Structures are given as C-alpha cells and as structure tokens.
Amino acid sequence: MADRNILEIGWERVTSVLGPMADDAFVWLGDREPGERLILATFFILLLLFLIVRMSTRREDSAGRNFGASLLLIVVFAFGLGWILDGNSAFLSSVFNI
C-alpha cells in the first residue's frame, strides 16, 4: 500500500464510478437515431462554445487575449471534429450517416 500514491488511488476510484456510467451512456447513445445523435452533438458543442466564450470574457486583465485563445480553440475543435466525421476510414465516420 505504501508504494501507491494518492493520485493512483483517486484515479482508481474515479474510474470505478465513472466507468459504468460511461458504458451506460455509450449504450444509450448507440440506440439513438442518427438525427437524434446529431442534435445531441450540436447542443453539446454549443454548450462547450458558450462556456469557452463566457469564461474568456470573465477576466478583467486580458480579455482580448483570452477571447482570441478561445476563438482559436473553437476553430481547432471544429476542424478536428470535421476531420474525424468526414474521413472515409475514420473511426467515427459512420456515426452521423443519415
């Protein structure tokens, strides 16, 4: 027990709780129609974008730099998502085929 640190113990506890929840979520999402998955993904992305922009404008010291970094993160995220979903041999390329 002495050779394991607190991070390893904490990580094991987190994965033991969140692992079954993630499995249930993947099963639930797998049962959805492609249109429903697309709508859920859209709302999730909009939530992330809202949080990114909102958190970037909260700081008083360098709001311009934070907003620019958030905008760059949004562009990189959108490019990566498009690359994953549009690739013919990509792992997630068939997720949103309608």
N, CA, C and O atoms as CSV, one atom per row, in Angstrom:
chain,resi,resn,atom,element,x,y,z
A,1,MET,N,N,0.813,-1.191,0.000
A,1,MET,CA,C,0.000,0.000,0.000
A,1,MET,C,C,0.859,1.259,0.000
A,1,MET,O,O,0.421,2.308,-0.472
A,2,ALA,N,N,2.068,1.164,0.521
A,2,ALA,CA,C,2.929,2.339,0.620
A,2,ALA,C,C,3.481,2.760,-0.732
A,2,ALA,O,O,3.873,3.915,-0.900
A,3,ASP,N,N,3.521,1.846,-1.704
A,3,ASP,CA,C,4.093,2.201,-2.991
A,3,ASP,C,C,3.101,2.932,-3.899
A,3,ASP,O,O,3.502,3.465,-4.934
A,4,ARG,N,N,1.832,2.967,-3.538
A,4,ARG,CA,C,0.832,3.676,-4.345
A,4,ARG,C,C,0.593,5.063,-3.764
A,4,ARG,O,O,0.445,5.228,-2.553
A,5,ASN,N,N,0.558,6.046,-4.637
A,5,ASN,CA,C,0.339,7.399,-4.141
A,5,ASN,C,C,-1.145,7.747,-4.192
A,5,ASN,O,O,-1.966,6.960,-4.664
A,6,ILE,N,N,-1.466,8.915,-3.710
A,6,ILE,CA,C,-2.857,9.335,-3.592
A,6,ILE,C,C,-3.507,9.524,-4.962
A,6,ILE,O,O,-4.714,9.327,-5.104
A,7,LEU,N,N,-2.722,9.905,-5.970
A,7,LEU,CA,C,-3.281,10.093,-7.307
A,7,LEU,C,C,-3.745,8.766,-7.912
A,7,LEU,O,O,-4.802,8.700,-8.539
A,8,GLU,N,N,-2.959,7.726,-7.724
A,8,GLU,CA,C,-3.353,6.416,-8.244
A,8,GLU,C,C,-4.612,5.905,-7.573
A,8,GLU,O,O,-5.492,5.354,-8.234
A,9,ILE,N,N,-4.703,6.080,-6.285
A,9,ILE,CA,C,-5.893,5.635,-5.548
A,9,ILE,C,C,-7.109,6.443,-5.977
A,9,ILE,O,O,-8.186,5.888,-6.191
A,10,GLY,N,N,-6.936,7.751,-6.102
A,10,GLY,CA,C,-8.036,8.605,-6.554
A,10,GLY,C,C,-8.480,8.263,-7.963
A,10,GLY,O,O,-9.677,8.230,-8.249
A,11,TRP,N,N,-7.510,8.006,-8.860
A,11,TRP,CA,C,-7.858,7.658,-10.241
A,11,TRP,C,C,-8.637,6.350,-10.303
A,11,TRP,O,O,-9.583,6.231,-11.082
A,12,GLU,N,N,-8.254,5.376,-9.498
A,12,GLU,CA,C,-8.985,4.105,-9.460
A,12,GLU,C,C,-10.418,4.309,-8.981
A,12,GLU,O,O,-11.340,3.682,-9.503
A,13,ARG,N,N,-10.611,5.170,-8.005
A,13,ARG,CA,C,-11.962,5.429,-7.503
A,13,ARG,C,C,-12.803,6.148,-8.552
A,13,ARG,O,O,-13.978,5.832,-8.741
A,14,VAL,N,N,-12.199,7.108,-9.228
A,14,VAL,CA,C,-12.936,7.840,-10.269
A,14,VAL,C,C,-13.331,6.908,-11.404
A,14,VAL,O,O,-14.472,6.946,-11.862
A,15,THR,N,N,-12.412,6.077,-11.860
A,15,THR,CA,C,-12.733,5.167,-12.959
A,15,THR,C,C,-13.719,4.090,-12.546
A,15,THR,O,O,-14.505,3.622,-13.369
A,16,SER,N,N,-13.689,3.691,-11.278
A,16,SER,CA,C,-14.651,2.679,-10.842
A,16,SER,C,C,-16.067,3.244,-10.787
A,16,SER,O,O,-17.035,2.500,-10.946
A,17,VAL,N,N,-16.200,4.545,-10.564
A,17,VAL,CA,C,-17.524,5.173,-10.532
A,17,VAL,C,C,-17.959,5.607,-11.926
A,17,VAL,O,O,-19.097,5.358,-12.323
A,18,LEU,N,N,-17.065,6.254,-12.676
A,18,LEU,CA,C,-17.437,6.807,-13.974
A,18,LEU,C,C,-17.420,5.774,-15.099
A,18,LEU,O,O,-18.058,5.984,-16.130
A,19,GLY,N,N,-16.710,4.672,-14.923
A,19,GLY,CA,C,-16.651,3.650,-15.974
A,19,GLY,C,C,-18.010,3.078,-16.329
A,19,GLY,O,O,-18.375,3.078,-17.505
A,20,PRO,N,N,-18.775,2.588,-15.358
A,20,PRO,CA,C,-20.110,2.077,-15.682
A,20,PRO,C,C,-21.055,3.156,-16.217
A,20,PRO,O,O,-21.907,2.877,-17.060
A,21,MET,N,N,-20.901,4.394,-15.720
A,21,MET,CA,C,-21.737,5.477,-16.240
A,21,MET,C,C,-21.433,5.744,-17.712
A,21,MET,O,O,-22.347,5.961,-18.508
A,22,ALA,N,N,-20.159,5.727,-18.070
A,22,ALA,CA,C,-19.771,5.945,-19.462
A,22,ALA,C,C,-20.275,4.806,-20.335
A,22,ALA,O,O,-20.746,5.048,-21.447
A,23,ASP,N,N,-20.187,3.579,-19.860
A,23,ASP,CA,C,-20.706,2.444,-20.622
A,23,ASP,C,C,-22.199,2.578,-20.868
A,23,ASP,O,O,-22.671,2.320,-21.976
A,24,ASP,N,N,-22.952,2.983,-19.839
A,24,ASP,CA,C,-24.393,3.187,-20.000
A,24,ASP,C,C,-24.685,4.306,-20.992
A,24,ASP,O,O,-25.609,4.201,-21.799
A,25,ALA,N,N,-23.897,5.378,-20.932
A,25,ALA,CA,C,-24.101,6.492,-21.853
A,25,ALA,C,C,-23.823,6.060,-23.289
A,25,ALA,O,O,-24.557,6.447,-24.199
A,26,PHE,N,N,-22.777,5.267,-23.508
A,26,PHE,CA,C,-22.470,4.803,-24.860
A,26,PHE,C,C,-23.563,3.881,-25.393
A,26,PHE,O,O,-23.900,3.940,-26.575
A,27,VAL,N,N,-24.117,3.036,-24.536
A,27,VAL,CA,C,-25.214,2.169,-24.963
A,27,VAL,C,C,-26.439,3.006,-25.312
A,27,VAL,O,O,-27.101,2.756,-26.319
A,28,TRP,N,N,-26.743,4.012,-24.469
A,28,TRP,CA,C,-27.903,4.869,-24.723
A,28,TRP,C,C,-27.727,5.647,-26.018
A,28,TRP,O,O,-28.665,5.759,-26.807
A,29,LEU,N,N,-26.523,6.189,-26.245
A,29,LEU,CA,C,-26.278,6.926,-27.488
A,29,LEU,C,C,-26.276,6.001,-28.695
A,29,LEU,O,O,-26.659,6.409,-29.792
A,30,GLY,N,N,-25.852,4.768,-28.502
A,30,GLY,CA,C,-25.852,3.821,-29.610
A,30,GLY,C,C,-27.254,3.455,-30.068
A,30,GLY,O,O,-27.452,3.077,-31.223
A,31,ASP,N,N,-28.226,3.564,-29.173
A,31,ASP,CA,C,-29.607,3.250,-29.527
A,31,ASP,C,C,-30.334,4.415,-30.184
A,31,ASP,O,O,-31.449,4.233,-30.673
A,32,ARG,N,N,-29.748,5.589,-30.211
A,32,ARG,CA,C,-30.391,6.761,-30.815
A,32,ARG,C,C,-30.283,6.711,-32.330
A,32,ARG,O,O,-29.369,6.105,-32.889
A,33,GLU,N,N,-31.236,7.359,-32.973
A,33,GLU,CA,C,-31.205,7.504,-34.430
A,33,GLU,C,C,-30.102,8.500,-34.797
A,33,GLU,O,O,-29.711,9.314,-33.960
A,34,PRO,N,N,-29.594,8.450,-36.031
A,34,PRO,CA,C,-28.531,9.401,-36.415
A,34,PRO,C,C,-28.947,10.861,-36.288
A,34,PRO,O,O,-28.130,11.700,-35.908
A,35,GLY,N,N,-30.185,11.178,-36.593
A,35,GLY,CA,C,-30.641,12.556,-36.446
A,35,GLY,C,C,-30.653,13.008,-34.995
A,35,GLY,O,O,-30.303,14.149,-34.693
A,36,GLU,N,N,-31.053,12.123,-34.103
A,36,GLU,CA,C,-31.044,12.441,-32.670
A,36,GLU,C,C,-29.617,12.633,-32.167
A,36,GLU,O,O,-29.356,13.524,-31.359
A,37,ARG,N,N,-28.701,11.805,-32.641
A,37,ARG,CA,C,-27.303,11.952,-32.241
A,37,ARG,C,C,-26.727,13.272,-32.740
A,37,ARG,O,O,-25.941,13.919,-32.047
A,38,LEU,N,N,-27.122,13.664,-33.944
A,38,LEU,CA,C,-26.640,14.924,-34.500
A,38,LEU,C,C,-27.155,16.103,-33.680
A,38,LEU,O,O,-26.408,17.046,-33.417
A,39,ILE,N,N,-28.417,16.058,-33.276
A,39,ILE,CA,C,-28.979,17.132,-32.454
A,39,ILE,C,C,-28.293,17.180,-31.090
A,39,ILE,O,O,-27.967,18.263,-30.603
A,40,LEU,N,N,-28.071,16.024,-30.470
A,40,LEU,CA,C,-27.377,15.985,-29.177
A,40,LEU,C,C,-25.947,16.513,-29.294
A,40,LEU,O,O,-25.480,17.253,-28.429
A,41,ALA,N,N,-25.261,16.131,-30.361
A,41,ALA,CA,C,-23.896,16.620,-30.563
A,41,ALA,C,C,-23.888,18.129,-30.777
A,41,ALA,O,O,-22.990,18.819,-30.295
A,42,THR,N,N,-24.879,18.641,-31.494
A,42,THR,CA,C,-24.968,20.081,-31.735
A,42,THR,C,C,-25.167,20.832,-30.426
A,42,THR,O,O,-24.495,21.834,-30.181
A,43,PHE,N,N,-26.086,20.359,-29.579
A,43,PHE,CA,C,-26.315,21.021,-28.302
A,43,PHE,C,C,-25.086,20.939,-27.404
A,43,PHE,O,O,-24.773,21.894,-26.694
A,44,PHE,N,N,-24.387,19.805,-27.431
A,44,PHE,CA,C,-23.184,19.661,-26.622
A,44,PHE,C,C,-22.098,20.626,-27.091
A,44,PHE,O,O,-21.433,21.250,-26.265
A,45,ILE,N,N,-21.914,20.755,-28.383
A,45,ILE,CA,C,-20.911,21.669,-28.926
A,45,ILE,C,C,-21.282,23.113,-28.619
A,45,ILE,O,O,-20.413,23.914,-28.275
A,46,LEU,N,N,-22.567,23.456,-28.737
A,46,LEU,CA,C,-22.990,24.811,-28.399
A,46,LEU,C,C,-22.755,25.119,-26.916
A,46,LEU,O,O,-22.368,26.233,-26.566
A,47,LEU,N,N,-22.988,24.137,-26.054
A,47,LEU,CA,C,-22.710,24.316,-24.634
A,47,LEU,C,C,-21.218,24.557,-24.400
A,47,LEU,O,O,-20.844,25.447,-23.636
A,48,LEU,N,N,-20.377,23.772,-25.050
A,48,LEU,CA,C,-18.933,23.966,-24.909
A,48,LEU,C,C,-18.504,25.340,-25.416
A,48,LEU,O,O,-17.702,26.019,-24.774
A,49,LEU,N,N,-19.031,25.744,-26.555
A,49,LEU,CA,C,-18.677,27.054,-27.101
A,49,LEU,C,C,-19.129,28.175,-26.169
A,49,LEU,O,O,-18.396,29.142,-25.961
A,50,PHE,N,N,-20.329,28.052,-25.609
A,50,PHE,CA,C,-20.817,29.054,-24.680
A,50,PHE,C,C,-19.908,29.147,-23.456
A,50,PHE,O,O,-19.567,30.243,-23.011
A,51,LEU,N,N,-19.522,28.002,-22.920
A,51,LEU,CA,C,-18.653,28.013,-21.743
A,51,LEU,C,C,-17.276,28.598,-22.059
A,51,LEU,O,O,-16.707,29.325,-21.245
A,52,ILE,N,N,-16.749,28.287,-23.225
A,52,ILE,CA,C,-15.437,28.815,-23.605
A,52,ILE,C,C,-15.485,30.327,-23.733
A,52,ILE,O,O,-14.629,31.027,-23.192
A,53,VAL,N,N,-16.484,30.833,-24.445
A,53,VAL,CA,C,-16.577,32.278,-24.646
A,53,VAL,C,C,-16.905,32.979,-23.334
A,53,VAL,O,O,-16.357,34.045,-23.050
A,54,ARG,N,N,-17.776,32.406,-22.544
A,54,ARG,CA,C,-18.153,33.025,-21.269
A,54,ARG,C,C,-16.959,33.104,-20.322
A,54,ARG,O,O,-16.748,34.127,-19.671
A,55,MET,N,N,-16.187,32.040,-20.243
A,55,MET,CA,C,-15.034,32.048,-19.340
A,55,MET,C,C,-13.924,32.968,-19.859
A,55,MET,O,O,-13.142,33.500,-19.070
A,56,SER,N,N,-13.853,33.156,-21.166
A,56,SER,CA,C,-12.803,34.026,-21.703
A,56,SER,C,C,-13.100,35.491,-21.452
A,56,SER,O,O,-12.170,36.295,-21.378
A,57,THR,N,N,-14.353,35.862,-21.319
A,57,THR,CA,C,-14.689,37.267,-21.105
A,57,THR,C,C,-14.838,37.611,-19.632
A,57,THR,O,O,-15.113,38.768,-19.312
A,58,ARG,N,N,-14.671,36.675,-18.736
A,58,ARG,CA,C,-14.833,36.947,-17.308
A,58,ARG,C,C,-13.635,37.658,-16.707
A,58,ARG,O,O,-13.791,38.421,-15.753
A,59,ARG,N,N,-12.474,37.433,-17.225
A,59,ARG,CA,C,-11.276,38.057,-16.655
A,59,ARG,C,C,-11.173,39.508,-17.109
A,59,ARG,O,O,-11.467,39.847,-18.256
A,60,GLU,N,N,-10.754,40.336,-16.192
A,60,GLU,CA,C,-10.651,41.767,-16.472
A,60,GLU,C,C,-9.281,42.131,-17.060
A,60,GLU,O,O,-9.167,43.105,-17.805
A,61,ASP,N,N,-8.248,41.358,-16.729
A,61,ASP,CA,C,-6.895,41.767,-17.062
A,61,ASP,C,C,-6.563,41.669,-18.551
A,61,ASP,O,O,-5.968,42.593,-19.107
A,62,SER,N,N,-6.927,40.595,-19.189
A,62,SER,CA,C,-6.561,40.436,-20.607
A,62,SER,C,C,-7.700,39.754,-21.352
A,62,SER,O,O,-7.554,38.631,-21.836
A,63,ALA,N,N,-8.821,40.433,-21.439
A,63,ALA,CA,C,-9.998,39.845,-22.073
A,63,ALA,C,C,-9.775,39.597,-23.560
A,63,ALA,O,O,-10.277,38.610,-24.097
A,64,GLY,N,N,-9.039,40.462,-24.231
A,64,GLY,CA,C,-8.803,40.288,-25.664
A,64,GLY,C,C,-7.990,39.049,-25.965
A,64,GLY,O,O,-8.298,38.299,-26.891
A,65,ARG,N,N,-6.958,38.841,-25.184
A,65,ARG,CA,C,-6.108,37.665,-25.404
A,65,ARG,C,C,-6.870,36.382,-25.091
A,65,ARG,O,O,-6.744,35.396,-25.818
A,66,ASN,N,N,-7.659,36.384,-24.020
A,66,ASN,CA,C,-8.438,35.202,-23.667
A,66,ASN,C,C,-9.489,34.908,-24.720
A,66,ASN,O,O,-9.719,33.747,-25.060
A,67,PHE,N,N,-10.130,35.947,-25.240
A,67,PHE,CA,C,-11.128,35.730,-26.279
A,67,PHE,C,C,-10.477,35.184,-27.547
A,67,PHE,O,O,-11.037,34.302,-28.199
A,68,GLY,N,N,-9.313,35.693,-27.899
A,68,GLY,CA,C,-8.599,35.189,-29.074
A,68,GLY,C,C,-8.202,33.732,-28.915
A,68,GLY,O,O,-8.311,32.946,-29.855
A,69,ALA,N,N,-7.744,33.377,-27.729
A,69,ALA,CA,C,-7.381,31.979,-27.469
A,69,ALA,C,C,-8.613,31.085,-27.525
A,69,ALA,O,O,-8.547,29.963,-28.027
A,70,SER,N,N,-9.738,31.580,-27.011
A,70,SER,CA,C,-10.974,30.800,-27.067
A,70,SER,C,C,-11.443,30.623,-28.500
A,70,SER,O,O,-11.894,29.543,-28.882
A,71,LEU,N,N,-11.338,31.670,-29.284
A,71,LEU,CA,C,-11.732,31.570,-30.690
A,71,LEU,C,C,-10.840,30.586,-31.442
A,71,LEU,O,O,-11.329,29.818,-32.271
A,72,LEU,N,N,-9.552,30.601,-31.163
A,72,LEU,CA,C,-8.638,29.638,-31.775
A,72,LEU,C,C,-8.980,28.215,-31.353
A,72,LEU,O,O,-8.927,27.297,-32.171
A,73,LEU,N,N,-9.325,28.027,-30.097
A,73,LEU,CA,C,-9.719,26.701,-29.615
A,73,LEU,C,C,-10.979,26.216,-30.316
A,73,LEU,O,O,-11.082,25.039,-30.660
A,74,ILE,N,N,-11.929,27.102,-30.531
A,74,ILE,CA,C,-13.158,26.750,-31.241
A,74,ILE,C,C,-12.852,26.319,-32.666
A,74,ILE,O,O,-13.398,25.324,-33.144
A,75,VAL,N,N,-11.989,27.055,-33.347
A,75,VAL,CA,C,-11.633,26.728,-34.732
A,75,VAL,C,C,-10.918,25.380,-34.801
A,75,VAL,O,O,-11.219,24.562,-35.670
A,76,VAL,N,N,-9.980,25.148,-33.897
A,76,VAL,CA,C,-9.258,23.870,-33.881
A,76,VAL,C,C,-10.208,22.721,-33.570
A,76,VAL,O,O,-10.117,21.658,-34.184
A,77,PHE,N,N,-11.116,22.927,-32.622
A,77,PHE,CA,C,-12.095,21.902,-32.277
A,77,PHE,C,C,-12.992,21.583,-33.477
A,77,PHE,O,O,-13.240,20.414,-33.772
A,78,ALA,N,N,-13.475,22.615,-34.164
A,78,ALA,CA,C,-14.339,22.400,-35.329
A,78,ALA,C,C,-13.588,21.689,-36.452
A,78,ALA,O,O,-14.139,20.802,-37.102
A,79,PHE,N,N,-12.335,22.074,-36.682
A,79,PHE,CA,C,-11.534,21.410,-37.714
A,79,PHE,C,C,-11.322,19.937,-37.375
A,79,PHE,O,O,-11.465,19.072,-38.240
A,80,GLY,N,N,-10.983,19.652,-36.124
A,80,GLY,CA,C,-10.775,18.258,-35.717
A,80,GLY,C,C,-12.044,17.435,-35.812
A,80,GLY,O,O,-12.010,16.286,-36.252
A,81,LEU,N,N,-13.169,18.018,-35.401
A,81,LEU,CA,C,-14.437,17.304,-35.482
A,81,LEU,C,C,-14.808,17.017,-36.927
A,81,LEU,O,O,-15.250,15.914,-37.249
A,82,GLY,N,N,-14.632,17.999,-37.798
A,82,GLY,CA,C,-14.909,17.779,-39.214
A,82,GLY,C,C,-14.002,16.726,-39.822
A,82,GLY,O,O,-14.441,15.921,-40.644
A,83,TRP,N,N,-12.756,16.728,-39.428
A,83,TRP,CA,C,-11.808,15.753,-39.941
A,83,TRP,C,C,-12.185,14.343,-39.488
A,83,TRP,O,O,-12.099,13.396,-40.269
A,84,ILE,N,N,-12.599,14.204,-38.236
A,84,ILE,CA,C,-12.969,12.894,-37.710
A,84,ILE,C,C,-14.231,12.368,-38.387
A,84,ILE,O,O,-14.295,11.194,-38.752
A,85,LEU,N,N,-15.226,13.223,-38.555
A,85,LEU,CA,C,-16.511,12.768,-39.068
A,85,LEU,C,C,-16.535,12.624,-40.588
A,85,LEU,O,O,-17.325,11.838,-41.110
A,86,ASP,N,N,-15.692,13.361,-41.310
A,86,ASP,CA,C,-15.715,13.305,-42.771
A,86,ASP,C,C,-14.759,12.282,-43.360
A,86,ASP,O,O,-14.881,11.948,-44.538
A,87,GLY,N,N,-13.826,11.782,-42.592
A,87,GLY,CA,C,-12.866,10.826,-43.124
A,87,GLY,C,C,-13.536,9.499,-43.470
A,87,GLY,O,O,-14.372,9.009,-42.711
A,88,ASN,N,N,-13.176,8.925,-44.595
A,88,ASN,CA,C,-13.796,7.671,-45.027
A,88,ASN,C,C,-13.375,6.492,-44.171
A,88,ASN,O,O,-14.171,5.586,-43.924
A,89,SER,N,N,-12.149,6.495,-43.723
A,89,SER,CA,C,-11.682,5.369,-42.925
A,89,SER,C,C,-11.585,5.729,-41.445
A,89,SER,O,O,-10.986,4.989,-40.665
A,90,ALA,N,N,-12.169,6.860,-41.055
A,90,ALA,CA,C,-12.087,7.292,-39.666
A,90,ALA,C,C,-12.967,6.428,-38.785
A,90,ALA,O,O,-13.929,5.817,-39.248
A,91,PHE,N,N,-12.626,6.387,-37.521
A,91,PHE,CA,C,-13.356,5.571,-36.555
A,91,PHE,C,C,-14.806,6.024,-36.398
A,91,PHE,O,O,-15.702,5.192,-36.258
A,92,LEU,N,N,-15.041,7.324,-36.420
A,92,LEU,CA,C,-16.383,7.862,-36.210
A,92,LEU,C,C,-17.031,8.350,-37.509
A,92,LEU,O,O,-17.997,9.111,-37.458
A,93,SER,N,N,-16.530,7.937,-38.651
A,93,SER,CA,C,-17.069,8.472,-39.908
A,93,SER,C,C,-18.482,8.004,-40.184
A,93,SER,O,O,-19.194,8.671,-40.934
A,94,SER,N,N,-18.924,6.897,-39.619
A,94,SER,CA,C,-20.267,6.392,-39.893
A,94,SER,C,C,-21.267,6.749,-38.797
A,94,SER,O,O,-22.402,6.273,-38.828
A,95,VAL,N,N,-20.878,7.563,-37.843
A,95,VAL,CA,C,-21.772,7.871,-36.724
A,95,VAL,C,C,-22.972,8.683,-37.187
A,95,VAL,O,O,-24.095,8.418,-36.757
A,96,PHE,N,N,-22.758,9.667,-38.055
A,96,PHE,CA,C,-23.833,10.565,-38.448
A,96,PHE,C,C,-24.290,10.349,-39.879
A,96,PHE,O,O,-24.829,11.269,-40.494
A,97,ASN,N,N,-24.093,9.179,-40.414
A,97,ASN,CA,C,-24.615,8.886,-41.751
A,97,ASN,C,C,-26.137,8.800,-41.691
A,97,ASN,O,O,-26.703,8.009,-40.936
A,98,ILE,N,N,-26.777,9.623,-42.497
A,98,ILE,CA,C,-28.244,9.645,-42.492
A,98,ILE,C,C,-28.759,9.054,-43.799
A,98,ILE,O,O,-29.970,8.976,-44.006
